[in-house]
């Protein structure tokens, strides 16, 4: 009797940055493989899905990056948000003079 096995493995990982070098998004695609008695009988590339960057929902980034890298990306998000607030406060102070 033949033994059929299905495997899903990462196939492609894509990251997009903006002009300032800030990550804007990431996606991953998988390769679904069907084996019969250990021999490949079919392989299909899946559609891409979003990768969870910082607090976003998606494919777990921990499967691709180390925890240190994940923590650094989270900190970048926090600092970028603070920069936006500080720039707005700075403009407000300039305009109040």
PDB file of N, CA, C and O in Angstrom:
ATOM      1  N   UNK A   1       0.843  -1.187   0.000  1.00  0.00           N
ATOM      2  CA  UNK A   1       0.000   0.000   0.000  1.00  0.00           C
ATOM      3  C   UNK A   1       0.887   1.249   0.000  1.00  0.00           C
ATOM      4  O   UNK A   1       1.838   1.341   0.776  1.00  0.00           O
ATOM      5  N   UNK A   2       0.573   2.195  -0.863  1.00  0.00           N
ATOM      6  CA  UNK A   2       1.342   3.434  -0.982  1.00  0.00           C
ATOM      7  C   UNK A   2       1.084   4.354   0.201  1.00  0.00           C
ATOM      8  O   UNK A   2      -0.006   4.386   0.771  1.00  0.00           O
ATOM      9  N   UNK A   3       2.136   5.105   0.551  1.00  0.00           N
ATOM     10  CA  UNK A   3       2.032   6.089   1.624  1.00  0.00           C
ATOM     11  C   UNK A   3       2.113   7.480   0.994  1.00  0.00           C
ATOM     12  O   UNK A   3       3.089   7.811   0.321  1.00  0.00           O
ATOM     13  N   UNK A   4       1.071   8.292   1.221  1.00  0.00           N
ATOM     14  CA  UNK A   4       1.033   9.660   0.718  1.00  0.00           C
ATOM     15  C   UNK A   4       1.355  10.620   1.856  1.00  0.00           C
ATOM     16  O   UNK A   4       0.850  10.472   2.969  1.00  0.00           O
ATOM     17  N   UNK A   5       2.194  11.598   1.571  1.00  0.00           N
ATOM     18  CA  UNK A   5       2.603  12.590   2.559  1.00  0.00           C
ATOM     19  C   UNK A   5       2.454  13.979   1.943  1.00  0.00           C
ATOM     20  O   UNK A   5       2.735  14.182   0.762  1.00  0.00           O
ATOM     21  N   UNK A   6       2.009  14.927   2.762  1.00  0.00           N
ATOM     22  CA  UNK A   6       1.920  16.320   2.324  1.00  0.00           C
ATOM     23  C   UNK A   6       2.850  17.160   3.182  1.00  0.00           C
ATOM     24  O   UNK A   6       2.885  17.013   4.404  1.00  0.00           O
ATOM     25  N   UNK A   7       3.607  18.045   2.532  1.00  0.00           N
ATOM     26  CA  UNK A   7       4.517  18.958   3.234  1.00  0.00           C
ATOM     27  C   UNK A   7       4.276  20.379   2.762  1.00  0.00           C
ATOM     28  O   UNK A   7       3.965  20.611   1.594  1.00  0.00           O
ATOM     29  N   UNK A   8       4.420  21.322   3.667  1.00  0.00           N
ATOM     30  CA  UNK A   8       4.377  22.752   3.317  1.00  0.00           C
ATOM     31  C   UNK A   8       5.681  23.365   3.801  1.00  0.00           C
ATOM     32  O   UNK A   8       6.006  23.303   4.987  1.00  0.00           O
ATOM     33  N   UNK A   9       6.423  23.956   2.876  1.00  0.00           N
ATOM     34  CA  UNK A   9       7.694  24.574   3.209  1.00  0.00           C
ATOM     35  C   UNK A   9       7.720  26.001   2.687  1.00  0.00           C
ATOM     36  O   UNK A   9       7.090  26.300   1.672  1.00  0.00           O
ATOM     37  N   UNK A  10       8.448  26.898   3.376  1.00  0.00           N
ATOM     38  CA  UNK A  10       8.577  28.261   2.854  1.00  0.00           C
ATOM     39  C   UNK A  10       9.246  28.228   1.482  1.00  0.00           C
ATOM     40  O   UNK A  10      10.194  27.474   1.260  1.00  0.00           O
ATOM     41  N   UNK A  11       8.747  29.044   0.577  1.00  0.00           N
ATOM     42  CA  UNK A  11       9.251  29.066  -0.791  1.00  0.00           C
ATOM     43  C   UNK A  11       9.860  30.426  -1.149  1.00  0.00           C
ATOM     44  O   UNK A  11      10.886  30.502  -1.825  1.00  0.00           O
ATOM     45  N   UNK A  12       9.212  31.491  -0.684  1.00  0.00           N
ATOM     46  CA  UNK A  12       9.656  32.833  -1.048  1.00  0.00           C
ATOM     47  C   UNK A  12       9.312  33.796   0.081  1.00  0.00           C
ATOM     48  O   UNK A  12       8.242  33.704   0.683  1.00  0.00           O
ATOM     49  N   UNK A  13      10.233  34.724   0.364  1.00  0.00           N
ATOM     50  CA  UNK A  13      10.019  35.726   1.404  1.00  0.00           C
ATOM     51  C   UNK A  13      10.358  37.078   0.802  1.00  0.00           C
ATOM     52  O   UNK A  13      11.459  37.269   0.287  1.00  0.00           O
ATOM     53  N   UNK A  14       9.418  38.024   0.861  1.00  0.00           N
ATOM     54  CA  UNK A  14       9.590  39.321   0.234  1.00  0.00           C
ATOM     55  C   UNK A  14       9.340  40.432   1.247  1.00  0.00           C
ATOM     56  O   UNK A  14       8.329  40.435   1.949  1.00  0.00           O
ATOM     57  N   UNK A  15      10.282  41.379   1.310  1.00  0.00           N
ATOM     58  CA  UNK A  15      10.128  42.545   2.188  1.00  0.00           C
ATOM     59  C   UNK A  15      10.206  43.796   1.323  1.00  0.00           C
ATOM     60  O   UNK A  15      11.034  43.884   0.416  1.00  0.00           O
ATOM     61  N   UNK A  16       9.334  44.764   1.611  1.00  0.00           N
ATOM     62  CA  UNK A  16       9.355  46.050   0.903  1.00  0.00           C
ATOM     63  C   UNK A  16       9.710  47.156   1.898  1.00  0.00           C
ATOM     64  O   UNK A  16       9.183  47.215   3.009  1.00  0.00           O
ATOM     65  N   UNK A  17      10.626  48.035   1.457  1.00  0.00           N
ATOM     66  CA  UNK A  17      11.007  49.192   2.250  1.00  0.00           C
ATOM     67  C   UNK A  17      10.533  50.459   1.558  1.00  0.00           C
ATOM     68  O   UNK A  17      10.309  50.455   0.348  1.00  0.00           O
ATOM     69  N   UNK A  18      10.377  51.555   2.317  1.00  0.00           N
ATOM     70  CA  UNK A  18      10.071  52.845   1.697  1.00  0.00           C
ATOM     71  C   UNK A  18      11.387  53.559   1.372  1.00  0.00           C
ATOM     72  O   UNK A  18      12.465  52.994   1.562  1.00  0.00           O
ATOM     73  N   UNK A  19      11.300  54.783   0.889  1.00  0.00           N
ATOM     74  CA  UNK A  19      12.489  55.541   0.494  1.00  0.00           C
ATOM     75  C   UNK A  19      13.419  55.853   1.651  1.00  0.00           C
ATOM     76  O   UNK A  19      14.592  56.162   1.437  1.00  0.00           O
ATOM     77  N   UNK A  20      12.905  55.774   2.889  1.00  0.00           N
ATOM     78  CA  UNK A  20      13.714  56.054   4.072  1.00  0.00           C
ATOM     79  C   UNK A  20      14.277  54.790   4.714  1.00  0.00           C
ATOM     80  O   UNK A  20      14.905  54.855   5.771  1.00  0.00           O
ATOM     81  N   UNK A  21      14.054  53.645   4.080  1.00  0.00           N
ATOM     82  CA  UNK A  21      14.569  52.396   4.621  1.00  0.00           C
ATOM     83  C   UNK A  21      13.713  51.781   5.705  1.00  0.00           C
ATOM     84  O   UNK A  21      14.177  50.913   6.444  1.00  0.00           O
ATOM     85  N   UNK A  22      12.459  52.221   5.814  1.00  0.00           N
ATOM     86  CA  UNK A  22      11.547  51.665   6.809  1.00  0.00           C
ATOM     87  C   UNK A  22      10.733  50.551   6.157  1.00  0.00           C
ATOM     88  O   UNK A  22      10.190  50.731   5.067  1.00  0.00           O
ATOM     89  N   UNK A  23      10.652  49.416   6.816  1.00  0.00           N
ATOM     90  CA  UNK A  23       9.893  48.293   6.268  1.00  0.00           C
ATOM     91  C   UNK A  23       8.417  48.666   6.170  1.00  0.00           C
ATOM     92  O   UNK A  23       7.812  49.110   7.145  1.00  0.00           O
ATOM     93  N   UNK A  24       7.853  48.483   4.995  1.00  0.00           N
ATOM     94  CA  UNK A  24       6.446  48.794   4.742  1.00  0.00           C
ATOM     95  C   UNK A  24       5.567  47.553   4.753  1.00  0.00           C
ATOM     96  O   UNK A  24       4.360  47.654   4.973  1.00  0.00           O
ATOM     97  N   UNK A  25       6.144  46.403   4.524  1.00  0.00           N
ATOM     98  CA  UNK A  25       5.358  45.178   4.520  1.00  0.00           C
ATOM     99  C   UNK A  25       6.221  43.997   4.137  1.00  0.00           C
ATOM    100  O   UNK A  25       7.310  44.153   3.585  1.00  0.00           O
ATOM    101  N   UNK A  26       5.719  42.816   4.438  1.00  0.00           N
ATOM    102  CA  UNK A  26       6.430  41.586   4.106  1.00  0.00           C
ATOM    103  C   UNK A  26       5.416  40.496   3.803  1.00  0.00           C
ATOM    104  O   UNK A  26       4.326  40.461   4.372  1.00  0.00           O
ATOM    105  N   UNK A  27       5.797  39.609   2.896  1.00  0.00           N
ATOM    106  CA  UNK A  27       4.924  38.513   2.487  1.00  0.00           C
ATOM    107  C   UNK A  27       5.741  37.235   2.346  1.00  0.00           C
ATOM    108  O   UNK A  27       6.946  37.267   2.094  1.00  0.00           O
ATOM    109  N   UNK A  28       5.058  36.118   2.515  1.00  0.00           N
ATOM    110  CA  UNK A  28       5.699  34.818   2.368  1.00  0.00           C
ATOM    111  C   UNK A  28       4.809  33.926   1.508  1.00  0.00           C
ATOM    112  O   UNK A  28       3.582  33.981   1.590  1.00  0.00           O
ATOM    113  N   UNK A  29       5.456  33.102   0.680  1.00  0.00           N
ATOM    114  CA  UNK A  29       4.750  32.104  -0.117  1.00  0.00           C
ATOM    115  C   UNK A  29       5.295  30.735   0.282  1.00  0.00           C
ATOM    116  O   UNK A  29       6.445  30.615   0.705  1.00  0.00           O
ATOM    117  N   UNK A  30       4.478  29.725   0.146  1.00  0.00           N
ATOM    118  CA  UNK A  30       4.866  28.363   0.504  1.00  0.00           C
ATOM    119  C   UNK A  30       4.805  27.456  -0.703  1.00  0.00           C
ATOM    120  O   UNK A  30       4.153  27.760  -1.702  1.00  0.00           O
ATOM    121  N   UNK A  31       5.493  26.344  -0.592  1.00  0.00           N
ATOM    122  CA  UNK A  31       5.441  25.306  -1.609  1.00  0.00           C
ATOM    123  C   UNK A  31       4.782  24.095  -0.960  1.00  0.00           C
ATOM    124  O   UNK A  31       5.324  23.515  -0.020  1.00  0.00           O
ATOM    125  N   UNK A  32       3.614  23.717  -1.466  1.00  0.00           N
ATOM    126  CA  UNK A  32       2.920  22.522  -0.982  1.00  0.00           C
ATOM    127  C   UNK A  32       3.350  21.337  -1.843  1.00  0.00           C
ATOM    128  O   UNK A  32       3.233  21.368  -3.068  1.00  0.00           O
ATOM    129  N   UNK A  33       3.843  20.308  -1.192  1.00  0.00           N
ATOM    130  CA  UNK A  33       4.365  19.140  -1.898  1.00  0.00           C
ATOM    131  C   UNK A  33       3.595  17.895  -1.472  1.00  0.00           C
ATOM    132  O   UNK A  33       3.341  17.678  -0.287  1.00  0.00           O
ATOM    133  N   UNK A  34       3.233  17.087  -2.454  1.00  0.00           N
ATOM    134  CA  UNK A  34       2.597  15.799  -2.192  1.00  0.00           C
ATOM    135  C   UNK A  34       3.577  14.718  -2.631  1.00  0.00           C
ATOM    136  O   UNK A  34       4.066  14.711  -3.760  1.00  0.00           O
ATOM    137  N   UNK A  35       3.847  13.807  -1.702  1.00  0.00           N
ATOM    138  CA  UNK A  35       4.773  12.713  -1.992  1.00  0.00           C
ATOM    139  C   UNK A  35       4.038  11.373  -1.925  1.00  0.00           C
ATOM    140  O   UNK A  35       3.142  11.174  -1.105  1.00  0.00           O
ATOM    141  N   UNK A  36       4.432  10.487  -2.788  1.00  0.00           N
ATOM    142  CA  UNK A  36       3.913   9.112  -2.769  1.00  0.00           C
ATOM    143  C   UNK A  36       5.126   8.210  -2.547  1.00  0.00           C
ATOM    144  O   UNK A  36       6.026   8.139  -3.383  1.00  0.00           O
ATOM    145  N   UNK A  37       5.131   7.536  -1.423  1.00  0.00           N
ATOM    146  CA  UNK A  37       6.259   6.672  -1.051  1.00  0.00           C
ATOM    147  C   UNK A  37       7.588   7.423  -1.118  1.00  0.00           C
ATOM    148  O   UNK A  37       8.602   6.876  -1.551  1.00  0.00           O
ATOM    149  N   UNK A  38       7.567   8.695  -0.679  1.00  0.00           N
ATOM    150  CA  UNK A  38       8.781   9.498  -0.620  1.00  0.00           C
ATOM    151  C   UNK A  38       9.156  10.180  -1.923  1.00  0.00           C
ATOM    152  O   UNK A  38      10.116  10.949  -1.951  1.00  0.00           O
ATOM    153  N   UNK A  39       8.431   9.924  -2.999  1.00  0.00           N
ATOM    154  CA  UNK A  39       8.706  10.550  -4.289  1.00  0.00           C
ATOM    155  C   UNK A  39       7.707  11.674  -4.548  1.00  0.00           C
ATOM    156  O   UNK A  39       6.507  11.505  -4.333  1.00  0.00           O
ATOM    157  N   UNK A  40       8.204  12.817  -5.009  1.00  0.00           N
ATOM    158  CA  UNK A  40       7.330  13.961  -5.292  1.00  0.00           C
ATOM    159  C   UNK A  40       6.415  13.624  -6.470  1.00  0.00           C
ATOM    160  O   UNK A  40       6.869  13.223  -7.542  1.00  0.00           O
ATOM    161  N   UNK A  41       5.107  13.801  -6.233  1.00  0.00           N
ATOM    162  CA  UNK A  41       4.170  13.606  -7.341  1.00  0.00           C
ATOM    163  C   UNK A  41       3.490  14.910  -7.722  1.00  0.00           C
ATOM    164  O   UNK A  41       2.911  15.015  -8.804  1.00  0.00           O
ATOM    165  N   UNK A  42       3.555  15.918  -6.834  1.00  0.00           N
ATOM    166  CA  UNK A  42       2.951  17.216  -7.142  1.00  0.00           C
ATOM    167  C   UNK A  42       3.546  18.289  -6.228  1.00  0.00           C
ATOM    168  O   UNK A  42       3.767  18.060  -5.038  1.00  0.00           O
ATOM    169  N   UNK A  43       3.801  19.467  -6.810  1.00  0.00           N
ATOM    170  CA  UNK A  43       4.223  20.629  -6.032  1.00  0.00           C
ATOM    171  C   UNK A  43       3.441  21.828  -6.528  1.00  0.00           C
ATOM    172  O   UNK A  43       3.329  22.057  -7.732  1.00  0.00           O
ATOM    173  N   UNK A  44       2.901  22.590  -5.591  1.00  0.00           N
ATOM    174  CA  UNK A  44       2.116  23.773  -5.930  1.00  0.00           C
ATOM    175  C   UNK A  44       2.563  24.933  -5.059  1.00  0.00           C
ATOM    176  O   UNK A  44       2.647  24.821  -3.836  1.00  0.00           O
ATOM    177  N   UNK A  45       2.850  26.060  -5.721  1.00  0.00           N
ATOM    178  CA  UNK A  45       3.171  27.272  -4.964  1.00  0.00           C
ATOM    179  C   UNK A  45       1.865  27.899  -4.500  1.00  0.00           C
ATOM    180  O   UNK A  45       0.939  28.075  -5.291  1.00  0.00           O
ATOM    181  N   UNK A  46       1.791  28.238  -3.210  1.00  0.00           N
ATOM    182  CA  UNK A  46       0.579  28.852  -2.667  1.00  0.00           C
ATOM    183  C   UNK A  46       0.586  30.348  -2.931  1.00  0.00           C
ATOM    184  O   UNK A  46       1.613  30.923  -3.290  1.00  0.00           O
ATOM    185  N   UNK A  47      -0.565  30.965  -2.750  1.00  0.00           N
ATOM    186  CA  UNK A  47      -0.608  32.426  -2.826  1.00  0.00           C
ATOM    187  C   UNK A  47       0.102  32.982  -1.603  1.00  0.00           C
ATOM    188  O   UNK A  47       0.204  32.312  -0.575  1.00  0.00           O
ATOM    189  N   UNK A  48       0.587  34.200  -1.720  1.00  0.00           N
ATOM    190  CA  UNK A  48       1.358  34.808  -0.632  1.00  0.00           C
ATOM    191  C   UNK A  48       0.436  35.248   0.501  1.00  0.00           C
ATOM    192  O   UNK A  48      -0.747  35.520   0.293  1.00  0.00           O
ATOM    193  N   UNK A  49       0.999  35.312   1.690  1.00  0.00           N
ATOM    194  CA  UNK A  49       0.267  35.836   2.847  1.00  0.00           C
ATOM    195  C   UNK A  49       1.153  36.826   3.581  1.00  0.00           C
ATOM    196  O   UNK A  49       2.380  36.757   3.513  1.00  0.00           O
ATOM    197  N   UNK A  50       0.513  37.743   4.281  1.00  0.00           N
ATOM    198  CA  UNK A  50       1.237  38.769   5.030  1.00  0.00           C
ATOM    199  C   UNK A  50       2.043  38.147   6.157  1.00  0.00           C
ATOM    200  O   UNK A  50       1.668  37.126   6.733  1.00  0.00           O
ATOM    201  N   UNK A  51       3.151  38.787   6.450  1.00  0.00           N
ATOM    202  CA  UNK A  51       4.000  38.387   7.568  1.00  0.00           C
ATOM    203  C   UNK A  51       3.742  39.354   8.709  1.00  0.00           C
ATOM    204  O   UNK A  51       3.606  40.558   8.490  1.00  0.00           O
ATOM    205  N   UNK A  52       3.676  38.835   9.920  1.00  0.00           N
ATOM    206  CA  UNK A  52       3.444  39.668  11.100  1.00  0.00           C
ATOM    207  C   UNK A  52       4.719  40.430  11.435  1.00  0.00           C
ATOM    208  O   UNK A  52       5.705  39.846  11.885  1.00  0.00           O
ATOM    209  N   UNK A  53       4.687  41.756  11.207  1.00  0.00           N
ATOM    210  CA  UNK A  53       5.818  42.618  11.569  1.00  0.00           C
ATOM    211  C   UNK A  53       5.386  43.438  12.775  1.00  0.00           C
ATOM    212  O   UNK A  53       4.317  44.047  12.783  1.00  0.00           O
ATOM    213  N   UNK A  54       6.240  43.440  13.793  1.00  0.00           N
ATOM    214  CA  UNK A  54       5.938  44.126  15.055  1.00  0.00           C
ATOM    215  C   UNK A  54       4.637  43.559  15.612  1.00  0.00           C
ATOM    216  O   UNK A  54       4.591  42.378  15.958  1.00  0.00           O
ATOM    217  N   UNK A  55       3.574  44.364  15.709  1.00  0.00           N
ATOM    218  CA  UNK A  55       2.330  43.902  16.315  1.00  0.00           C
ATOM    219  C   UNK A  55       1.275  43.513  15.285  1.00  0.00           C
ATOM    220  O   UNK A  55       0.128  43.252  15.648  1.00  0.00           O
ATOM    221  N   UNK A  56       1.645  43.471  14.005  1.00  0.00           N
ATOM    222  CA  UNK A  56       0.680  43.129  12.962  1.00  0.00           C
ATOM    223  C   UNK A  56       0.306  41.652  13.017  1.00  0.00           C
ATOM    224  O   UNK A  56       1.026  40.831  13.585  1.00  0.00           O
ATOM    225  N   UNK A  57      -0.825  41.338  12.419  1.00  0.00           N
ATOM    226  CA  UNK A  57      -1.284  39.953  12.330  1.00  0.00           C
ATOM    227  C   UNK A  57      -0.792  39.365  11.015  1.00  0.00           C
ATOM    228  O   UNK A  57      -0.790  40.048   9.991  1.00  0.00           O
ATOM    229  N   UNK A  58      -0.377  38.113  11.036  1.00  0.00           N
ATOM    230  CA  UNK A  58       0.063  37.447   9.824  1.00  0.00           C
ATOM    231  C   UNK A  58       0.931  36.255  10.154  1.00  0.00           C
ATOM    232  O   UNK A  58       0.971  35.800  11.297  1.00  0.00           O
ATOM    233  N   UNK A  59       1.630  35.747   9.145  1.00  0.00           N
ATOM    234  CA  UNK A  59       2.551  34.635   9.335  1.00  0.00           C
ATOM    235  C   UNK A  59       3.547  35.003  10.424  1.00  0.00           C
ATOM    236  O   UNK A  59       4.093  36.106  10.409  1.00  0.00           O
ATOM    237  N   UNK A  60       3.795  34.095  11.375  1.00  0.00           N
ATOM    238  CA  UNK A  60       4.677  34.443  12.505  1.00  0.00           C
ATOM    239  C   UNK A  60       6.111  34.730  12.068  1.00  0.00           C
ATOM    240  O   UNK A  60       6.808  33.855  11.555  1.00  0.00           O
ATOM    241  N   UNK A  61       6.525  35.947  12.277  1.00  0.00           N
ATOM    242  CA  UNK A  61       7.853  36.390  11.893  1.00  0.00           C
ATOM    243  C   UNK A  61       8.943  35.600  12.613  1.00  0.00           C
ATOM    244  O   UNK A  61      10.062  35.490  12.110  1.00  0.00           O
ATOM    245  N   UNK A  62       8.629  35.053  13.777  1.00  0.00           N
ATOM    246  CA  UNK A  62       9.610  34.283  14.540  1.00  0.00           C
ATOM    247  C   UNK A  62      10.093  33.058  13.769  1.00  0.00           C
ATOM    248  O   UNK A  62      11.167  32.529  14.055  1.00  0.00           O
ATOM    249  N   UNK A  63       9.297  32.601  12.783  1.00  0.00           N
ATOM    250  CA  UNK A  63       9.730  31.475  11.968  1.00  0.00           C
ATOM    251  C   UNK A  63      10.807  31.875  10.967  1.00  0.00           C
ATOM    252  O   UNK A  63      11.428  31.012  10.347  1.00  0.00           O
ATOM    253  N   UNK A  64      11.036  33.199  10.803  1.00  0.00           N
ATOM    254  CA  UNK A  64      11.994  33.683   9.812  1.00  0.00           C
ATOM    255  C   UNK A  64      13.141  34.447  10.473  1.00  0.00           C
ATOM    256  O   UNK A  64      14.295  34.299  10.073  1.00  0.00           O
ATOM    257  N   UNK A  65      12.831  35.256  11.477  1.00  0.00           N
ATOM    258  CA  UNK A  65      13.835  36.089  12.132  1.00  0.00           C
ATOM    259  C   UNK A  65      14.024  35.678  13.586  1.00  0.00           C
ATOM    260  O   UNK A  65      13.182  34.999  14.174  1.00  0.00           O
ATOM    261  N   UNK A  66      15.140  36.102  14.146  1.00  0.00           N
ATOM    262  CA  UNK A  66      15.390  35.834  15.565  1.00  0.00           C
ATOM    263  C   UNK A  66      14.564  36.789  16.424  1.00  0.00           C
ATOM    264  O   UNK A  66      14.089  37.812  15.932  1.00  0.00           O
ATOM    265  N   UNK A  67      14.393  36.464  17.684  1.00  0.00           N
ATOM    266  CA  UNK A  67      13.645  37.323  18.598  1.00  0.00           C
ATOM    267  C   UNK A  67      14.301  38.687  18.723  1.00  0.00           C
ATOM    268  O   UNK A  67      13.604  39.692  18.867  1.00  0.00           O
ATOM    269  N   UNK A  68      15.613  38.744  18.672  1.00  0.00           N
ATOM    270  CA  UNK A  68      16.328  40.019  18.737  1.00  0.00           C
ATOM    271  C   UNK A  68      15.940  40.914  17.563  1.00  0.00           C
ATOM    272  O   UNK A  68      15.712  42.110  17.741  1.00  0.00           O
ATOM    273  N   UNK A  69      15.867  40.343  16.376  1.00  0.00           N
ATOM    274  CA  UNK A  69      15.484  41.116  15.199  1.00  0.00           C
ATOM    275  C   UNK A  69      14.024  41.571  15.293  1.00  0.00           C
ATOM    276  O   UNK A  69      13.695  42.694  14.914  1.00  0.00           O
ATOM    277  N   UNK A  70      13.160  40.701  15.796  1.00  0.00           N
ATOM    278  CA  UNK A  70      11.750  41.045  15.957  1.00  0.00           C
ATOM    279  C   UNK A  70      11.605  42.197  16.945  1.00  0.00           C
ATOM    280  O   UNK A  70      10.866  43.148  16.692  1.00  0.00           O
ATOM    281  N   UNK A  71      12.311  42.111  18.071  1.00  0.00           N
ATOM    282  CA  UNK A  71      12.258  43.181  19.072  1.00  0.00           C
ATOM    283  C   UNK A  71      12.762  44.495  18.488  1.00  0.00           C
ATOM    284  O   UNK A  71      12.215  45.557  18.784  1.00  0.00           O
ATOM    285  N   UNK A  72      13.801  44.430  17.661  1.00  0.00           N
ATOM    286  CA  UNK A  72      14.334  45.645  17.037  1.00  0.00           C
ATOM    287  C   UNK A  72      13.293  46.261  16.097  1.00  0.00           C
ATOM    288  O   UNK A  72      13.145  47.483  16.066  1.00  0.00           O
ATOM    289  N   UNK A  73      12.577  45.444  15.339  1.00  0.00           N
ATOM    290  CA  UNK A  73      11.534  45.961  14.446  1.00  0.00           C
ATOM    291  C   UNK A  73      10.399  46.600  15.240  1.00  0.00           C
ATOM    292  O   UNK A  73       9.856  47.627  14.834  1.00  0.00           O
ATOM    293  N   UNK A  74      10.041  45.995  16.370  1.00  0.00           N
ATOM    294  CA  UNK A  74       9.012  46.589  17.223  1.00  0.00           C
ATOM    295  C   UNK A  74       9.466  47.954  17.733  1.00  0.00           C
ATOM    296  O   UNK A  74       8.689  48.908  17.756  1.00  0.00           O
ATOM    297  N   UNK A  75      10.733  48.036  18.142  1.00  0.00           N
ATOM    298  CA  UNK A  75      11.268  49.299  18.654  1.00  0.00           C
ATOM    299  C   UNK A  75      11.287  50.357  17.548  1.00  0.00           C
ATOM    300  O   UNK A  75      11.016  51.529  17.809  1.00  0.00           O
ATOM    301  N   UNK A  76      11.600  49.956  16.338  1.00  0.00           N
ATOM    302  CA  UNK A  76      11.578  50.895  15.206  1.00  0.00           C
ATOM    303  C   UNK A  76      10.174  51.461  15.039  1.00  0.00           C
ATOM    304  O   UNK A  76      10.016  52.664  14.833  1.00  0.00           O
ATOM    305  N   UNK A  77       9.148  50.607  15.124  1.00  0.00           N
ATOM    306  CA  UNK A  77       7.764  51.076  15.015  1.00  0.00           C
ATOM    307  C   UNK A  77       7.446  52.104  16.105  1.00  0.00           C
ATOM    308  O   UNK A  77       6.840  53.139  15.830  1.00  0.00           O
ATOM    309  N   UNK A  78       7.857  51.812  17.340  1.00  0.00           N
ATOM    310  CA  UNK A  78       7.600  52.720  18.461  1.00  0.00           C
ATOM    311  C   UNK A  78       8.307  54.052  18.231  1.00  0.00           C
ATOM    312  O   UNK A  78       7.713  55.115  18.410  1.00  0.00           O
ATOM    313  N   UNK A  79       9.564  53.992  17.840  1.00  0.00           N
ATOM    314  CA  UNK A  79      10.334  55.220  17.643  1.00  0.00           C
ATOM    315  C   UNK A  79       9.797  56.036  16.463  1.00  0.00           C
ATOM    316  O   UNK A  79       9.769  57.266  16.523  1.00  0.00           O
ATOM    317  N   UNK A  80       9.374  55.366  15.405  1.00  0.00           N
ATOM    318  CA  UNK A  80       8.787  56.095  14.269  1.00  0.00           C
ATOM    319  C   UNK A  80       7.505  56.812  14.681  1.00  0.00           C
ATOM    320  O   UNK A  80       7.258  57.936  14.243  1.00  0.00           O
ATOM    321  N   UNK A  81       6.697  56.182  15.507  1.00  0.00           N
ATOM    322  CA  UNK A  81       5.475  56.827  15.997  1.00  0.00           C
ATOM    323  C   UNK A  81       5.830  58.051  16.852  1.00  0.00           C
ATOM    324  O   UNK A  81       5.176  59.089  16.749  1.00  0.00           O
ATOM    325  N   UNK A  82       6.853  57.931  17.686  1.00  0.00           N
ATOM    326  CA  UNK A  82       7.288  59.059  18.506  1.00  0.00           C
ATOM    327  C   UNK A  82       7.810  60.204  17.630  1.00  0.00           C
ATOM    328  O   UNK A  82       7.569  61.374  17.927  1.00  0.00           O
ATOM    329  N   UNK A  83       8.514  59.870  16.567  1.00  0.00           N
ATOM    330  CA  UNK A  83       9.033  60.896  15.653  1.00  0.00           C
ATOM    331  C   UNK A  83       7.891  61.690  15.049  1.00  0.00           C
ATOM    332  O   UNK A  83       7.968  62.915  14.955  1.00  0.00           O
ATOM    333  N   UNK A  84       6.834  61.008  14.638  1.00  0.00           N
ATOM    334  CA  UNK A  84       5.671  61.692  14.051  1.00  0.00           C
ATOM    335  C   UNK A  84       5.084  62.681  15.053  1.00  0.00           C
ATOM    336  O   UNK A  84       4.779  63.819  14.697  1.00  0.00           O
ATOM    337  N   UNK A  85       4.925  62.252  16.303  1.00  0.00           N
ATOM    338  CA  UNK A  85       4.366  63.120  17.343  1.00  0.00           C
ATOM    339  C   UNK A  85       5.288  64.308  17.601  1.00  0.00           C
ATOM    340  O   UNK A  85       4.830  65.448  17.684  1.00  0.00           O
ATOM    341  N   UNK A  86       6.573  64.044  17.725  1.00  0.00           N
ATOM    342  CA  UNK A  86       7.523  65.124  18.009  1.00  0.00           C
ATOM    343  C   UNK A  86       7.606  66.127  16.858  1.00  0.00           C
ATOM    344  O   UNK A  86       7.731  67.329  17.097  1.00  0.00           O
ATOM    345  N   UNK A  87       7.540  65.654  15.627  1.00  0.00           N
ATOM    346  CA  UNK A  87       7.544  66.573  14.483  1.00  0.00           C
ATOM    347  C   UNK A  87       6.302  67.460  14.491  1.00  0.00           C
ATOM    348  O   UNK A  87       6.381  68.655  14.206  1.00  0.00           O
ATOM    349  N   UNK A  88       5.162  66.868  14.817  1.00  0.00           N
ATOM    350  CA  UNK A  88       3.923  67.647  14.888  1.00  0.00           C
ATOM    351  C   UNK A  88       4.008  68.690  15.996  1.00  0.00           C
ATOM    352  O   UNK A  88       3.602  69.835  15.800  1.00  0.00           O
ATOM    353  N   UNK A  89       4.536  68.301  17.165  1.00  0.00           N
ATOM    354  CA  UNK A  89       4.696  69.250  18.268  1.00  0.00           C
ATOM    355  C   UNK A  89       5.677  70.354  17.886  1.00  0.00           C
ATOM    356  O   UNK A  89       5.460  71.519  18.221  1.00  0.00           O
ATOM    357  N   UNK A  90       6.744  70.000  17.192  1.00  0.00           N
ATOM    358  CA  UNK A  90       7.737  70.972  16.763  1.00  0.00           C
ATOM    359  C   UNK A  90       7.114  71.979  15.796  1.00  0.00           C
ATOM    360  O   UNK A  90       7.341  73.182  15.930  1.00  0.00           O
ATOM    361  N   UNK A  91       6.346  71.512  14.840  1.00  0.00           N
ATOM    362  CA  UNK A  91       5.671  72.403  13.894  1.00  0.00           C
ATOM    363  C   UNK A  91       4.675  73.307  14.610  1.00  0.00           C
ATOM    364  O   UNK A  91       4.543  74.485  14.277  1.00  0.00           O
ATOM    365  N   UNK A  92       3.978  72.750  15.594  1.00  0.00           N
ATOM    366  CA  UNK A  92       3.016  73.538  16.361  1.00  0.00           C
ATOM    367  C   UNK A  92       3.714  74.670  17.117  1.00  0.00           C
ATOM    368  O   UNK A  92       3.230  75.801  17.159  1.00  0.00           O
ATOM    369  N   UNK A  93       4.855  74.339  17.708  1.00  0.00           N
ATOM    370  CA  UNK A  93       5.617  75.367  18.423  1.00  0.00           C
ATOM    371  C   UNK A  93       6.163  76.434  17.478  1.00  0.00           C
ATOM    372  O   UNK A  93       6.168  77.617  17.816  1.00  0.00           O
ATOM    373  N   UNK A  94       6.619  76.028  16.308  1.00  0.00           N
ATOM    374  CA  UNK A  94       7.108  77.003  15.320  1.00  0.00           C
ATOM    375  C   UNK A  94       6.015  77.949  14.874  1.00  0.00           C
ATOM    376  O   UNK A  94       6.244  79.147  14.706  1.00  0.00           O
ATOM    377  N   UNK A  95       4.821  77.402  14.683  1.00  0.00           N
ATOM    378  CA  UNK A  95       3.697  78.198  14.203  1.00  0.00           C
ATOM    379  C   UNK A  95       3.100  79.093  15.284  1.00  0.00           C
ATOM    380  O   UNK A  95       2.409  80.060  14.962  1.00  0.00           O
ATOM    381  N   UNK A  96       3.347  78.798  16.543  1.00  0.00           N
ATOM    382  CA  UNK A  96       2.772  79.606  17.625  1.00  0.00           C
ATOM    383  C   UNK A  96       3.596  80.858  17.917  1.00  0.00           C
ATOM    384  O   UNK A  96       3.141  81.746  18.638  1.00  0.00           O
ATOM    385  N   UNK A  97       4.797  80.932  17.365  1.00  0.00           N
ATOM    386  CA  UNK A  97       5.668  82.109  17.615  1.00  0.00           C
ATOM    387  C   UNK A  97       5.240  83.311  16.868  1.00  0.00           C
ATOM    388  O   UNK A  97       5.870  84.363  16.977  1.00  0.00           O
TER     389      UNK A  97
END
